[in-house]
Amino acid sequence: MYFTHHFAHHDTLSRAYSWLTRLGFHPQKIEGYTTGIPRIVMAVEPQMLDVVNMLINAVELTDPDGFPSFWDEALQPHGAPKAYHEATHSERPVPHPSAIGWHPLD
């Protein structure tokens, strides 16, 4: 599962990155984007999602501007981590024709 969060400032992003690595998250699994609105994207196990959310919310409490506005985020390009793009296939699967049968219930 991928976790993505947008920050209002680059300092808040760097604090979140620092704390995530201190908690034991591998730095190679954390991607920080500093162009446009600062954001973090990382692969997270489902059982660790609450830990990441709590940490990010605690870091956001120290940011005087808080979260970026909806309109700031809407203007930014949306993307997935690099590993996701590498894992996807560029070729479309060929559909397999098959007959579907249906009859009303008695």
N, C-alpha and C positions, 0 to 999 in steps of 0.2 A: 504494500500500500504506500502511496506517496503522500507526503504532507507538504503543503505549500502555505507560506505566510508572507504578507507584504508588510513592510515597515515604513514609518514616516521618515526616519533618518538612517544614514549609513552607520552611525555610532551604535544605534540600537541593534542593527543587524550584526555588527561585530561582537557586541556583548552576548547576543543569543548564540552565535557561533562558538564563542569562547566557553560559555556555560554548557552547551551541548557536548563539546569535546571533553570537558571536565567530568561530565556525568557518564562518560564511557562510550558515546557515539563515535564511530570511526569517522575521521575527517574526510575520507574519500567518499563517504556516503552523503555528505552534506555539501550541497552546491549553493553558494551565495552569489546572487546576481546584483551588481552595483549599478548597472546602466538603467536609466529611467527610475522607476520606483524600486528601492531596494527590496529584494525578496529572497527567501530561502526555500529550497526544494530538497527534500530528503526522503530516502526510503526508510519506512518505519514498520516494525512488526506491529500487528494490531493490538497486542497487549501493552505496547509501549506508547501508544498514541496519547493516552491521558497524561503520561509523564511529560511528553513533548508539549502538549497544550498548556499544562500548568506552568512549565518553564517559560514558554513564550509569553503567556499572559503576565507573569511576574516581571519579565524584562520590559514589557510594554507599559507597565505601571510607572516605570522610571522615566519614560519618554513624555515630555510635556505636551507634545502634539498628538500623542496617541497613534491611532491607526490612520493611514491615508484615506482620503475620502473615496466614495464610490466612483465619482467622476474621474479622479486621478487614475484609479485602477482600470476603468473601462477603456481608457485610451492606450493602455500598454498592450504589447503583444503577449498572447498567452502561449505557454509552451510547457512541455514535459521535460524531465531530466534527459541528459544526453544518452544515458543507458537505455531509456525507453525507445528513443528514435533508432538506436542501433539494433534493438531487438525486433522491431517491426519489419515486416516484409513489404517490399515495394510492389511485388506482383499481387494482383488480385486472384483469389482462388477461383477456379473454374467451377461453375455450378454443376451439380450432379442431378439430372432430371430423375424424378421419381413420381410414381402415381400415388395420389392420396385418396383414400377411400373414406366415405362418411355415410352414415345412415342414421335416421332419427331414432331416438330412444323409444322403446315400446311402452 
